[in-house]
Amino acid sequence: MIILFTNDDGYDSNGLHAVADLFKSEHDIAVIAPDAQRSAASHSVTLMPNCLKYRKIDGYHYSVFAVSGSPVDCVKAATLLFKKPDLVISGINNGENLGSDIWYSGTVSAASDAAHLGCRALALSLDNKHATADEFRSCALFIKNNFNLLMSIPLPPKSLLNINFPKGKPLGVKVTRMNTQITFIDEYEFSDDNTINPIGRRDYSALHDDNDEYWCKRGYITVTPLLPDRTDYSALKLIDEDGFKV
């Protein structure tokens, strides 16, 4: 299988290589990832007249390219720098991508773009911004040990799996929906030099059960299928197109 590994933490991320290392001997793999931190890049892409710069990084047992753009740019560059992948694995991200984080996540967006382009896609994140190499390897082993199962799930076209690992030893696995509550509170403050500083905070006080954020925060690995289709089908039935004036 041809597998592309990418992320939004940068080409030298420990989480990225923890999972890539486990697949290098059995699959045709490459890492194509941003040349620097691109967290919260969402689905941004580089457009003309701007261009992407890349460089090949030595010292690994597989091809590694650092790209000057976003995680989605890296997926789009794969066919030029590597091959068209059968599977794109984005992550393991240094920090969770749960609930409303998914809107902003470069990790999830890279997987989403891959799925949209017809590739199988996994987005992987660990709810621990200070994870050790052993913790990343433990998450990577979960993917390795369950790889055949993950590949056999009959996902609809353009669907991806968003997988989040809890901090500490997992209690089990929950296949669950994405949380739609807002748990990250946007707060900003002014500085004296015409600067606005984001100082957001988390609030889980109203978090309900049966969603990715609820279960991951309680020690479970969460698996959430996602689609890029953002159509509100219930609202679609309520809008009378004949009522518009042209």
N, C-alpha and C positions, 0 to 999 in steps of 0.2 A: 504494500500500500504506500502511496505517496502522501506524506504528512508534512504540512507546514505548521511550524510553531511561531507564535507571535505574542505580543502583550502590549500593555501601555506603560510598563515600568522601565523599559529599556532593554536593549539586547543582552546586557550582562546581569540581568536579574537572576537571583538564586532560584526563585520559584520557576522561572522559565526553563532553566537548564535541568532542574530536578526531574521534570517530567520528560524533557527531550532525551536525556541520558538513558532512560529506561526503554526507549523505542529505537535507538540508533542501530542496534544489531539486527533487528528483524524487519525494518522498514526503510524505505528511501526517504530520508528526512532532511529538512533544512530549517534554520531559524532565520526569519526575516522580521526584524523588530525595530522600533524607533531608536535613534541614536542617543536619546535622552528621555527623561521622565515626560510622559504625555498623559498622565492621569486626568480624567474628566474631559478628555478630548471628544467624547461622544462619537458621532458619525462624521466628523469633519474630514474633508479631503483637500488636497492641494490642487489649485486651479491655475491655469495660465493667467498672467505671464510668469508666475512663479514656477519653479521646477524642483524636483526631488534630487538630492545628492545621496549617494550610497558609498559604502566602503566595505570590503570584505575583511572580516576579523579572523585572524589566525589563532591557533592554540586550542581548538576544539576538535573533536573526532567526527565532526559533520560540518557542513557549510553554514557559516553565520554571516549575515549581512546586517549592517547598521544603516538605517534609512532616516533621512532628515525630516520625514513627515509624520503623519498620524498613524495609529494602528490600522485604520482602514486603508490608508495609502500602502501600507506594507502588504496587505492582502492583495490589493490590486497589482502591486509590483511583482507578485510571486511568479507569474507566468513568464516574466522577462528575466528575473534573476535566478529562477529555479525551474519549476514545471507547474502545470496546472494540478493542484493537489486534489486527492480524493477526500481528504479530511483536513480540517484546520482546527488546531487546538490553541486557544488563546488563554494565556496564563501559565502558571498559577499566579494570580494577582496577589500582590502584597496588601491585603485588606479585603473586606467583604464587598460583594456587589449584589445587594439584596434590596427588594422593594424599589423605592424611588431612586436608589443609586443606579439602577439599570438605565434610567433615562440618560445619565451623564457618562456612563462607563465606557471608556475606550476599549476595555477588555471585552465586554459584551458586544459592543458595536463591531469589532473586528470579526467576531464569530457570526454576528447577524449578517454582515456583508458577505461573508463566505457562504452562508446558507442561501442568501438571495442569489448568489452566482451559481448555485447548484452543487455546492460541496456539503458534505457532512460537517457539522461544526459543534464544538464544545467550548464553553466559556468556563474557566476554572478560577475560583477565588478562595482565599483563606482568611478567615475573620481574625487575623492577628498581624498587625503591622510590624511586630517585632519577632516574627517567626524565626526559628533556628533552621539550619540545613536539614536536621533530622525531621522536623515537623513538615517541611516542604516535601521531603522524600516520602513520608508516610502518606501524604495526600496523593503524590504521584503513584505510589504503589496501589492505592485504591483504584485509580484509573487503569493501571496496567492489569490488575487482577480481575477487573470487571469489564475489560475492553470488549470481549466478544458479546457480552450482554448489551453494552452501550451501543455497539454497532448493529445489533440485531433488532433494536426497537424500531417498529414501523412508523417512523415519524412522517407526517405529511410534508409535501414539498415546502422548502424554505423555512422549516422549523429547525430550531437549535435547542441544545440542552444547556441550561445555566446551572452549574453545580457549585455550591458553596460549602466549604468545610468549616466546622466550628473550631474555636480555640480549645485546645486540649483534646483528650481522647474522645472520639465520637461515641455516642450512645446507640446509634443506629442510623438508618436512612429514612427520610421522608420525601415522597414524591408529592409535591404540593404546588400551589399557585403562587404567583408573585404578589407580595403585599402592595396594596394601593394606598395605604395610609402614609401620611407625611411624618416621618420620624426624625428627619434632619431639619432643624429650625434655622433658616437663613437669618443671620445677624451680621451687621456691618458697622464699622466705626470710622470716623474721619480722623486723619492725622493732620498735622499743621502744614505739611508740604503738598497739599492738594492730592492726597492719597486716600483711597478707601480700602480698608482692610477687612477681608472676610473673616469672621470669628464665629462661624456657625457652631451649633451644638446638637447633640442627640437627645431625644425625649421619647422613651419607650413606655411611658406611663399609661397610654391608652391603646397599646398594642394588643390586638385580638389574636385568637389562635387560628390555626389552619392556614398558614401562609409561610413563605420562605423565611422571612425575617424572624417570626415568632419561634419557629422550630430550630433554626440555626443558633439563635441566641440561647437556646435551651440545650445545646450540645449535640444536635443532629446534623448529619450531612443532608443538604437539601438538593433535590433534583427538580428543576422547573423547566418544562418545555415552553419556548417563546416563539412567537411569530412576528414578522415585521409588519403585518397588516394591522393598521391602527384604526380601521373603520369602526365606528360605533353603529353596529347593525340594528340595535333597538331604536336609536334616533333616526336611522335611515328610513324606517317605516313610518315615522311620524311627520316627516317633512313632505309637504305637498308641492311637487315641482311645478304644477299648473298654476300655483298662486303667485309665481314670480312674473314681474313685468320686464319685457325685453325691449 
